[in-house]
């Protein structure tokens, strides 16, 4: 038996996907409490973040990777409830947050110890649950794959999303200039308050022309894109010479037609990644970098998650409705209790 497991109930409440479909297919279920294996810990979940991949999984188009829980939920915060073998750092009762391969929408979730981080100083559990997925994603894609440097310009599409608000703050904190797109004046204003130098309402203004204007005609050094579709060709136009375009989602379509001569002429790099299928070792390396480079910023509130709305666990369907209506600014979180 895992250390601490004898003090844990056998059953828990979880939110399951009863069938592929709309938000109402998210329904409470009674499940067995997971048992952590070697290198894993069990978290008593207090809050869980809502992310776009959860919506895709609910619709039946983004299945969990082999071995992961079928329950949605890619990030959680809470206390360490039990320890598997081969755990040296953590103790039962430690306050933590974690990137999970699935299973966050539940009272208990197991996760590999390498994906666990201490609760940032002064954070509530609902705030901490809004951190892992976005910060792991932004750190790897903007600073590792995109190699953003101080003094360069980052273009962030969807600046008012959880990913966007995180990217704006981190890029600004590390000395970059930030240009972002958003779909309303309210969202643009929110991005500016977070540190963006220029916020473009893409419904009213051509972002390519606006980026060129904001950079003196040079274009953006790094572009973080979750749109895809016709944005691919437009990103090539908006990029600087030697620019790096990092694709993390394709909300407007995974197929695009573009002129590759633009890529060659500007010597562009177009890359992309998915976080969920990566190895536990890969995620542990990102966690270590975050703890060293970003956790001090969180502890002083130089950067922090932007909180939109909090829903109780059993109303996860309402949280998904909120995400899909597109009006949110920042993170939507479930209060598990």
BELZI-V180658 format. One record per pair of residues at least 12 apart in sequence whose C-alpha atoms are under 10 Angstrom apart, sorted by the first residue. I is the first residue (numbers start at 1). J is the second residue. If there is no record, write none. Layout:
# BELZI-V180658
[[I:J] [I:J]]
This chain:
# BELZI-V180658
[[1:35] [1:36] [1:37] [1:82] [1:83] [1:84] [1:85] [2:35] [2:36] [2:37] [2:38] [2:40] [2:41] [2:42] [2:81] [2:82] [2:83] [2:84] [2:85] [3:35] [3:36] [3:41] [3:42] [3:81] [3:82] [3:83] [3:84] [3:85] [3:87] [3:91] [3:92] [4:42] [4:80] [4:81] [4:82] [4:83] [4:84] [4:91] [4:92] [4:93] [5:33] [5:34] [5:35] [5:36] [5:42] [5:81] [5:82] [5:83] [5:84] [5:92] [6:82] [7:81] [7:82] [8:33] [8:44] [8:81] [8:82] [8:108] [9:32] [9:33] [9:108] [10:31] [10:32] [10:33] [10:34] [10:35] [11:30] [11:31] [11:32] [11:33] [11:34] [11:107] [11:108] [12:29] [12:30] [12:31] [12:32] [12:33] [12:34] [12:106] [12:107] [12:108] [13:28] [13:29] [13:30] [13:31] [13:32] [13:33] [13:105] [13:106] [13:107] [13:108] [13:313] [13:314] [13:336] [14:26] [14:27] [14:28] [14:29] [14:30] [14:31] [14:32] [14:33] [14:71] [14:72] [14:103] [14:104] [14:105] [14:106] [14:107] [14:108] [14:109] [14:313] [14:314] [14:336] [15:27] [15:28] [15:29] [15:30] [15:31] [15:71] [15:72] [15:73] [15:103] [15:104] [15:105] [15:106] [15:107] [15:313] [15:314] [15:315] [15:316] [15:317] [16:28] [16:29] [16:30] [16:31] [16:58] [16:70] [16:71] [16:72] [16:103] [16:105] [16:106] [16:316] [17:29] [17:57] [17:58] [17:59] [17:60] [17:70] [17:71] [17:72] [18:58] [19:58] [19:59] [19:60] [20:56] [20:57] [20:58] [20:59] [20:60] [20:61] [21:55] [21:56] [21:57] [21:58] [21:59] [21:60] [22:55] [22:58] [22:59] [22:317] [22:320] [22:321] [22:324] [23:55] [23:58] [23:59] [23:315] [23:316] [23:317] [23:318] [23:319] [23:320] [23:321] [23:322] [23:324] [24:58] [24:315] [24:316] [24:317] [24:318] [24:320] [24:321] [25:58] [25:59] [25:316] [25:317] [26:58] [26:71] [26:72] [26:314] [26:315] [26:316] [26:317] [26:318] [26:320] [27:313] [27:314] [27:315] [27:316] [27:317] [28:105] [28:106] [28:313] [28:314] [28:315] [28:316] [29:106] [29:314] [30:106] [31:106] [31:107] [31:108] [32:108] [33:106] [33:107] [33:108] [33:109] [33:110] [34:69] [34:103] [34:108] [34:109] [34:110] [34:111] [35:82] [35:83] [35:84] [35:108] [35:109] [35:110] [36:81] [36:82] [36:83] [36:84] [36:85] [36:109] [36:110] [36:111] [36:112] [37:83] [37:84] [37:85] [37:86] [37:110] [37:111] [37:112] [38:83] [38:84] [38:85] [38:86] [38:87] [38:112] [38:113] [39:83] [39:84] [39:85] [39:86] [39:87] [39:88] [39:111] [39:112] [39:113] [39:114] [40:82] [40:83] [40:84] [40:85] [40:86] [40:87] [40:110] [40:111] [40:112] [40:113] [40:114] [40:115] [40:116] [41:80] [41:81] [41:82] [41:83] [41:84] [41:85] [41:87] [41:90] [41:91] [41:92] [41:109] [41:110] [41:111] [41:112] [41:113] [41:114] [41:115] [41:116] [42:78] [42:79] [42:80] [42:81] [42:82] [42:83] [42:84] [42:92] [42:108] [42:109] [42:110] [42:111] [42:112] [42:113] [43:76] [43:77] [43:78] [43:79] [43:80] [43:81] [43:82] [43:83] [43:92] [43:93] [43:94] [43:95] [43:96] [43:97] [43:98] [43:104] [43:106] [43:107] [43:108] [43:109] [43:110] [43:111] [43:116] [44:76] [44:77] [44:78] [44:79] [44:80] [44:81] [44:82] [44:93] [44:95] [44:96] [44:106] [44:107] [44:108] [44:109] [44:110] [44:336] [44:337] [45:75] [45:76] [45:77] [45:78] [45:79] [45:80] [45:81] [45:96] [45:97] [45:104] [45:105] [45:106] [45:107] [45:108] [45:109] [45:110] [45:125] [45:129] [45:335] [45:336] [45:337] [46:76] [46:77] [46:78] [46:79] [46:97] [46:104] [46:105] [46:106] [46:107] [46:108] [46:124] [46:125] [46:126] [46:128] [46:129] [46:313] [46:334] [46:335] [46:336] [46:337] [47:75] [47:76] [47:77] [47:78] [47:97] [47:104] [47:105] [47:106] [47:107] [47:124] [47:125] [47:126] [47:127] [47:128] [47:129] [47:130] [47:310] [47:311] [47:312] [47:313] [47:333] [47:334] [47:335] [47:336] [47:337] [48:72] [48:73] [48:74] [48:75] [48:76] [48:77] [48:78] [48:97] [48:98] [48:103] [48:104] [48:105] [48:106] [48:107] [48:125] [48:126] [48:127] [48:128] [48:129] [48:130] [48:131] [48:310] [48:311] [48:312] [48:313] [48:332] [48:333] [48:334] [48:335] [48:336] [49:73] [49:74] [49:75] [49:76] [49:77] [49:99] [49:104] [49:105] [49:126] [49:127] [49:128] [49:129] [49:130] [49:131] [49:132] [49:133] [49:134] [49:162] [49:310] [49:319] [49:331] [49:332] [49:333] [49:334] [49:335] [50:72] [50:73] [50:74] [50:75] [50:76] [50:104] [50:105] [50:129] [50:130] [50:133] [50:162] [50:310] [50:316] [50:319] [50:320] [50:323] [50:331] [50:332] [50:333] [50:334] [51:72] [51:73] [51:74] [51:75] [51:130] [51:133] [51:134] [51:161] [51:162] [51:163] [51:319] [51:320] [51:323] [51:331] [51:332] [51:333] [52:74] [52:161] [52:162] [52:249] [52:251] [52:320] [52:323] [52:324] [53:72] [53:73] [53:74] [53:249] [53:276] [54:71] [54:72] [54:73] [54:74] [54:102] [54:105] [54:320] [55:72] [55:73] [55:317] [55:320] [55:321] [55:323] [55:324] [56:72] [57:70] [57:71] [57:72] [57:73] [58:71] [58:72] [58:320] [64:101] [64:102] [64:103] [64:276] [64:277] [65:101] [65:102] [65:276] [65:277] [65:278] [66:101] [66:277] [67:101] [67:102] [68:100] [68:101] [68:102] [68:103] [68:110] [68:111] [68:276] [68:277] [69:100] [69:101] [69:102] [69:103] [69:104] [69:109] [69:110] [70:101] [70:102] [70:103] [71:101] [71:102] [71:103] [71:104] [71:105] [71:106] [71:109] [72:100] [72:101] [72:102] [72:103] [72:104] [72:105] [72:106] [73:99] [73:100] [73:101] [73:102] [73:103] [73:104] [73:105] [73:106] [73:109] [73:133] [73:334] [74:98] [74:99] [74:100] [74:101] [74:102] [74:103] [74:104] [74:105] [74:129] [74:132] [74:133] [74:276] [75:97] [75:98] [75:99] [75:100] [75:101] [75:102] [75:103] [75:104] [75:105] [75:109] [75:111] [75:115] [75:116] [75:128] [75:129] [75:130] [75:131] [75:132] [75:133] [75:134] [75:333] [76:96] [76:97] [76:98] [76:99] [76:100] [76:102] [76:103] [76:104] [76:105] [76:106] [76:108] [76:109] [76:111] [76:116] [76:125] [76:126] [76:128] [76:129] [76:130] [76:131] [76:132] [76:133] [76:333] [76:334] [76:336] [77:95] [77:96] [77:97] [77:98] [77:99] [77:104] [77:109] [77:116] [77:117] [77:118] [77:119] [77:124] [77:125] [77:126] [77:127] [77:128] [77:129] [77:130] [77:131] [77:132] [77:336] [78:93] [78:94] [78:95] [78:96] [78:97] [78:98] [78:107] [78:108] [78:109] [78:118] [78:119] [78:124] [78:125] [78:126] [78:128] [78:129] [78:336] [78:337] [79:91] [79:92] [79:93] [79:94] [79:95] [79:96] [79:97] [79:108] [79:118] [79:119] [79:125] [80:92] [80:93] [80:94] [80:95] [80:96] [80:97] [80:108] [80:109] [80:110] [80:116] [81:93] [81:94] [81:95] [81:108] [81:109] [81:110] [82:110] [83:110] [83:113] [84:110] [84:112] [84:113] [86:113] [87:112] [87:113] [87:114] [88:113] [89:113] [90:113] [90:116] [90:117] [90:118] [94:118] [94:119] [95:117] [95:118] [95:119] [95:120] [95:125] [95:128] [96:116] [96:117] [96:118] [96:119] [96:120] [96:125] [96:128] [96:129] [97:115] [97:116] [97:117] [97:118] [97:119] [97:120] [97:125] [97:127] [97:128] [97:129] [97:130] [97:131] [97:132] [98:110] [98:111] [98:112] [98:113] [98:114] [98:115] [98:116] [98:117] [98:118] [98:119] [98:128] [98:129] [98:131] [98:132] [98:133] [98:287] [99:111] [99:112] [99:113] [99:114] [99:115] [99:116] [99:117] [99:129] [99:131] [99:132] [99:133] [99:134] [99:135] [99:136] [99:275] [99:276] [99:283] [99:284] [99:287] [100:112] [100:115] [100:116] [100:132] [100:133] [100:276] [101:115] [101:275] [101:276] [101:277] [101:278] [101:280] [102:276] [104:129] [104:334] [104:336] [105:313] [105:314] [105:316] [105:334] [105:335] [105:336] [106:313] [106:314] [106:334] [106:336] [107:313] [107:336] [107:337] [108:336] [111:280] [112:280] [112:281] [112:283] [112:284] [113:280] [113:284] [114:280] [114:281] [114:282] [114:283] [114:284] [114:285] [114:286] [114:287] [114:288] [115:132] [115:136] [115:280] [115:281] [115:282] [115:283] [115:284] [115:285] [115:286] [115:287] [115:288] [116:132] [116:283] [116:284] [116:287] [116:288] [117:132] [117:284] [117:287] [117:288] [117:290] [117:291] [117:295] [118:291] [118:295] [119:131] [119:295] [119:298] [119:299] [120:291] [120:294] [120:295] [120:296] [120:297] [120:298] [120:299] [120:300] [120:301] [120:304] [121:295] [121:296] [121:297] [121:298] [121:299] [121:300] [121:301] [122:298] [122:299] [122:300] [122:301] [123:298] [123:299] [123:301] [123:304] [125:333] [125:335] [125:336] [125:337] [126:305] [126:307] [126:310] [126:331] [126:332] [126:333] [126:334] [126:335] [126:336] [126:337] [127:304] [127:305] [127:306] [127:307] [127:310] [127:331] [127:332] [127:333] [128:298] [128:304] [128:305] [128:333] [129:305] [129:331] [129:332] [129:333] [129:334] [129:335] [130:162] [130:304] [130:305] [130:306] [130:307] [130:330] [130:331] [130:332] [130:333] [130:334] [131:162] [131:163] [131:166] [131:298] [131:304] [131:305] [131:306] [131:331] [132:287] [132:290] [133:162] [133:163] [133:275] [133:276] [134:161] [134:162] [134:163] [134:164] [134:165] [134:166] [134:167] [134:305] [134:331] [135:162] [135:163] [135:166] [135:167] [135:170] [135:286] [135:287] [135:290] [135:294] [135:305] [136:163] [136:275] [136:283] [136:286] [136:287] [136:289] [136:290] [137:163] [137:166] [137:167] [137:248] [137:273] [137:274] [137:275] [137:276] [137:286] [138:163] [138:164] [138:166] [138:167] [138:168] [138:170] [138:171] [138:224] [138:248] [139:166] [139:167] [139:170] [139:171] [139:286] [139:287] [139:289] [139:290] [139:293] [139:294] [140:273] [140:275] [140:283] [140:285] [140:286] [140:289] [140:290] [141:167] [141:222] [141:223] [141:224] [141:245] [141:246] [141:247] [141:248] [141:271] [141:272] [141:273] [141:274] [141:275] [142:154] [142:156] [142:167] [142:170] [142:171] [142:222] [142:223] [142:224] [142:244] [142:245] [142:246] [143:167] [143:170] [143:171] [143:174] [143:222] [144:286] [145:222] [145:244] [145:245] [145:246] [145:269] [145:270] [145:271] [145:272] [145:273] [146:221] [146:222] [146:223] [146:224] [146:243] [146:244] [146:245] [146:246] [146:269] [146:270] [146:271] [146:272] [147:221] [147:222] [147:244] [148:171] [148:174] [148:175] [148:176] [148:221] [148:222] [148:223] [148:243] [148:244] [149:171] [149:174] [149:175] [149:176] [149:177] [149:221] [149:222] [150:171] [150:172] [150:173] [150:174] [150:175] [150:176] [150:177] [151:171] [151:172] [151:174] [151:175] [151:176] [151:177] [151:178] [151:221] [152:171] [152:175] [152:176] [152:177] [152:178] [152:215] [152:220] [152:221] [152:222] [153:171] [153:172] [153:175] [153:176] [153:177] [153:178] [153:179] [153:197] [153:211] [153:214] [153:215] [153:218] [153:219] [153:220] [153:221] [153:222] [153:223] [153:239] [153:240] [153:243] [154:167] [154:168] [154:171] [154:172] [154:176] [154:177] [154:178] [154:179] [154:180] [154:196] [154:211] [154:219] [154:220] [154:221] [154:222] [154:223] [154:224] [154:239] [154:243] [154:244] [154:245] [155:167] [155:168] [155:177] [155:178] [155:179] [155:180] [155:181] [155:196] [155:198] [155:199] [155:207] [155:211] [155:219] [155:220] [155:221] [155:222] [155:223] [155:224] [155:225] [155:235] [155:238] [155:239] [155:245] [156:168] [156:171] [156:178] [156:179] [156:180] [156:181] [156:182] [156:196] [156:199] [156:220] [156:222] [156:223] [156:224] [156:225] [156:226] [157:179] [157:180] [157:181] [157:182] [157:199] [157:200] [157:202] [157:207] [157:223] [157:224] [157:225] [157:226] [157:227] [157:231] [158:180] [158:181] [158:182] [158:183] [158:187] [158:188] [158:191] [158:202] [158:224] [158:225] [158:226] [158:227] [158:329] [159:178] [159:179] [159:180] [159:181] [159:182] [159:183] [159:187] [159:188] [159:190] [159:191] [159:192] [159:194] [159:196] [159:199] [159:200] [159:224] [159:329] [159:330] [160:180] [160:181] [160:182] [160:183] [160:184] [160:186] [160:187] [160:188] [160:189] [160:190] [160:191] [160:194] [160:306] [160:326] [160:327] [160:328] [160:329] [160:330] [160:331] [161:182] [161:187] [161:191] [161:306] [161:308] [161:323] [161:326] [161:327] [161:328] [161:329] [161:330] [161:331] [161:332] [162:305] [162:306] [162:307] [162:308] [162:328] [162:329] [162:330] [162:331] [162:332] [163:224] [163:226] [163:248] [163:305] [163:330] [163:331] [164:180] [164:181] [164:182] [164:191] [164:224] [164:225] [164:226] [164:329] [164:330] [165:180] [165:190] [165:191] [165:194] [165:195] [165:196] [165:303] [165:304] [165:305] [165:306] [165:329] [165:330] [165:331] [166:194] [166:303] [166:304] [166:305] [166:306] [166:330] [166:331] [167:180] [167:194] [167:196] [167:224] [168:180] [168:191] [168:192] [168:193] [168:194] [168:195] [168:196] [168:197] [168:303] [169:191] [169:193] [169:194] [169:195] [169:196] [169:302] [169:303] [169:304] [169:305] [170:194] [170:195] [170:294] [170:297] [170:302] [170:303] [170:304] [171:195] [171:196] [172:194] [172:195] [172:196] [172:197] [172:303] [173:195] [173:294] [173:297] [173:302] [173:303] [174:293] [174:294] [176:196] [176:197] [176:221] [177:195] [177:196] [177:197] [177:198] [177:214] [177:215] [177:220] [177:221] [178:191] [178:192] [178:195] [178:196] [178:197] [178:198] [178:199] [178:211] [178:214] [178:220] [178:222] [179:191] [179:192] [179:195] [179:196] [179:197] [179:198] [179:199] [179:200] [179:207] [179:210] [179:211] [179:214] [179:215] [179:220] [179:223] [180:192] [180:196] [180:197] [180:198] [180:199] [180:200] [180:201] [180:202] [180:207] [180:210] [180:211] [180:223] [180:224] [181:198] [181:199] [181:200] [181:201] [181:202] [181:203] [181:205] [181:206] [181:207] [181:210] [181:211] [182:199] [182:200] [182:201] [182:202] [182:203] [183:199] [183:200] [183:201] [183:202] [183:203] [183:204] [183:326] [183:327] [184:199] [184:200] [184:201] [184:202] [184:203] [184:204] [184:327] [185:199] [185:200] [185:201] [185:202] [185:203] [185:204] [186:201] [186:327] [186:329] [187:199] [187:200] [187:201] [187:327] [187:328] [187:329] [187:330] [188:200] [188:201] [188:202] [189:201] [190:306] [190:329] [190:330] [191:329] [194:303] [194:304] [194:306] [197:214] [198:210] [198:211] [198:214] [199:211] [199:214] [206:234] [207:231] [207:234] [207:235] [207:237] [207:238] [208:220] [208:231] [208:234] [208:235] [208:236] [208:237] [208:238] [208:239] [209:234] [209:237] [209:238] [210:238] [211:237] [211:238] [211:239] [211:240] [212:237] [212:238] [212:239] [212:240] [215:238] [215:240] [217:238] [217:239] [217:240] [218:238] [218:239] [218:240] [218:241] [219:235] [219:236] [219:237] [219:238] [219:239] [219:240] [219:241] [219:243] [220:235] [220:236] [220:237] [220:238] [220:239] [220:240] [220:241] [220:242] [220:243] [220:244] [220:245] [221:238] [221:239] [221:240] [221:241] [221:242] [221:243] [221:244] [221:245] [221:268] [222:235] [222:238] [222:239] [222:240] [222:242] [222:243] [222:244] [222:245] [222:246] [222:268] [222:269] [222:270] [223:235] [223:236] [223:238] [223:239] [223:240] [223:243] [223:244] [223:245] [223:246] [223:247] [223:270] [224:244] [224:245] [224:246] [224:247] [224:248] [224:249] [224:272] [225:245] [225:246] [225:247] [225:248] [225:249] [225:250] [225:251] [225:272] [226:246] [226:247] [226:248] [226:249] [226:250] [226:251] [226:252] [226:253] [226:272] [227:247] [227:248] [227:249] [227:250] [227:251] [227:252] [227:253] [227:254] [228:247] [228:248] [228:249] [228:250] [228:251] [228:252] [228:253] [228:254] [228:255] [228:256] [229:250] [229:251] [229:252] [229:253] [229:254] [229:255] [229:256] [229:257] [229:258] [230:252] [230:253] [230:254] [230:255] [230:256] [230:257] [230:258] [231:250] [231:252] [231:253] [231:256] [231:257] [231:258] [232:245] [232:247] [232:250] [232:254] [232:255] [232:256] [232:257] [232:258] [232:259] [232:270] [233:256] [233:257] [233:258] [233:259] [233:260] [233:262] [233:263] [234:258] [235:270] [236:258] [236:259] [236:260] [236:261] [236:262] [236:263] [236:266] [236:268] [236:269] [236:270] [237:259] [237:262] [237:263] [237:266] [239:262] [239:263] [239:266] [239:268] [239:269] [240:266] [240:267] [240:268] [241:262] [241:263] [241:264] [241:265] [241:266] [241:267] [241:268] [241:269] [242:263] [242:264] [242:265] [242:266] [242:267] [242:268] [242:269] [243:263] [243:266] [243:267] [243:268] [243:269] [243:270] [244:267] [244:268] [244:269] [244:270] [244:271] [245:268] [245:269] [245:270] [245:271] [245:272] [246:269] [246:270] [246:271] [246:272] [246:273] [247:270] [247:271] [247:272] [247:273] [247:274] [248:271] [248:272] [248:273] [248:274] [248:275] [249:272] [249:273] [249:274] [305:330] [305:331] [306:329] [306:330] [306:331] [306:332] [307:328] [307:329] [307:330] [307:331] [307:332] [307:333] [308:322] [308:323] [308:327] [308:328] [308:329] [308:330] [308:331] [308:332] [308:333] [309:322] [309:323] [309:328] [309:329] [309:330] [309:331] [309:332] [309:333] [309:334] [310:331] [310:332] [310:333] [310:334] [310:335] [311:332] [311:333] [311:334] [311:335] [311:336] [312:333] [312:334] [312:335] [312:336] [312:337] [313:333] [313:334] [313:335] [313:336] [313:337] [314:334] [314:335] [314:336] [315:334] [315:335] [316:333] [316:334] [316:335] [318:334] [319:332] [319:333] [319:334] [320:332]]
